[in-house]
């Protein structure tokens, strides 16, 4: 998806999903992580299939924090296998925890 289409067509939908999921403060995350701490999460394939939606997966985190970094080891349309590491997301662990459900739910629906 190009940047213009993403901004005009997808960003507001992603933000609505995030608003619905993060309707109030994440008490558990705030209690455990009072300050920004850099962390890394691994995107691990849970079943064989064809991957799709990586651009929106990444955008979920970027809308929460532009400094989040993603590195994918596959691209949309690739065949992926159960247990395959598909990528890594790095940044403030509080942001990673806040965006994970929306990002993973979208990826699961698309793939």
Secondary structure as a PSIPRED ss2 file (coil, helix, strand):
# PSIPRED VFORMAT (PSIPRED V4.0)

   1 X C   1.000  0.000  0.000
   2 X C   1.000  0.000  0.000
   3 X H   0.000  1.000  0.000
   4 X H   0.000  1.000  0.000
   5 X H   0.000  1.000  0.000
   6 X H   0.000  1.000  0.000
   7 X H   0.000  1.000  0.000
   8 X H   0.000  1.000  0.000
   9 X H   0.000  1.000  0.000
  10 X H   0.000  1.000  0.000
  11 X H   0.000  1.000  0.000
  12 X H   0.000  1.000  0.000
  13 X H   0.000  1.000  0.000
  14 X H   0.000  1.000  0.000
  15 X H   0.000  1.000  0.000
  16 X H   0.000  1.000  0.000
  17 X H   0.000  1.000  0.000
  18 X H   0.000  1.000  0.000
  19 X H   0.000  1.000  0.000
  20 X H   0.000  1.000  0.000
  21 X H   0.000  1.000  0.000
  22 X C   1.000  0.000  0.000
  23 X C   1.000  0.000  0.000
  24 X C   1.000  0.000  0.000
  25 X C   1.000  0.000  0.000
  26 X C   1.000  0.000  0.000
  27 X H   0.000  1.000  0.000
  28 X H   0.000  1.000  0.000
  29 X H   0.000  1.000  0.000
  30 X H   0.000  1.000  0.000
  31 X H   0.000  1.000  0.000
  32 X H   0.000  1.000  0.000
  33 X C   1.000  0.000  0.000
  34 X C   1.000  0.000  0.000
  35 X C   1.000  0.000  0.000
  36 X C   1.000  0.000  0.000
  37 X C   1.000  0.000  0.000
  38 X E   0.000  0.000  1.000
  39 X E   0.000  0.000  1.000
  40 X E   0.000  0.000  1.000
  41 X E   0.000  0.000  1.000
  42 X E   0.000  0.000  1.000
  43 X E   0.000  0.000  1.000
  44 X E   0.000  0.000  1.000
  45 X C   1.000  0.000  0.000
  46 X C   1.000  0.000  0.000
  47 X C   1.000  0.000  0.000
  48 X C   1.000  0.000  0.000
  49 X E   0.000  0.000  1.000
  50 X E   0.000  0.000  1.000
  51 X C   1.000  0.000  0.000
  52 X C   1.000  0.000  0.000
  53 X C   1.000  0.000  0.000
  54 X H   0.000  1.000  0.000
  55 X H   0.000  1.000  0.000
  56 X H   0.000  1.000  0.000
  57 X H   0.000  1.000  0.000
  58 X H   0.000  1.000  0.000
  59 X H   0.000  1.000  0.000
  60 X H   0.000  1.000  0.000
  61 X H   0.000  1.000  0.000
  62 X H   0.000  1.000  0.000
  63 X H   0.000  1.000  0.000
  64 X H   0.000  1.000  0.000
  65 X C   1.000  0.000  0.000
  66 X C   1.000  0.000  0.000
  67 X C   1.000  0.000  0.000
  68 X C   1.000  0.000  0.000
  69 X E   0.000  0.000  1.000
  70 X E   0.000  0.000  1.000
  71 X E   0.000  0.000  1.000
  72 X E   0.000  0.000  1.000
  73 X C   1.000  0.000  0.000
  74 X C   1.000  0.000  0.000
  75 X C   1.000  0.000  0.000
  76 X C   1.000  0.000  0.000
  77 X C   1.000  0.000  0.000
  78 X C   1.000  0.000  0.000
  79 X E   0.000  0.000  1.000
  80 X E   0.000  0.000  1.000
  81 X C   1.000  0.000  0.000
  82 X C   1.000  0.000  0.000
  83 X C   1.000  0.000  0.000
  84 X C   1.000  0.000  0.000
  85 X E   0.000  0.000  1.000
  86 X E   0.000  0.000  1.000
  87 X E   0.000  0.000  1.000
  88 X E   0.000  0.000  1.000
  89 X E   0.000  0.000  1.000
  90 X E   0.000  0.000  1.000
  91 X E   0.000  0.000  1.000
  92 X E   0.000  0.000  1.000
  93 X H   0.000  1.000  0.000
  94 X H   0.000  1.000  0.000
  95 X H   0.000  1.000  0.000
  96 X H   0.000  1.000  0.000
  97 X H   0.000  1.000  0.000
  98 X H   0.000  1.000  0.000
  99 X H   0.000  1.000  0.000
 100 X H   0.000  1.000  0.000
 101 X H   0.000  1.000  0.000
 102 X H   0.000  1.000  0.000
 103 X H   0.000  1.000  0.000
 104 X H   0.000  1.000  0.000
 105 X H   0.000  1.000  0.000
 106 X H   0.000  1.000  0.000
 107 X H   0.000  1.000  0.000
 108 X H   0.000  1.000  0.000
 109 X H   0.000  1.000  0.000
 110 X H   0.000  1.000  0.000
 111 X C   1.000  0.000  0.000
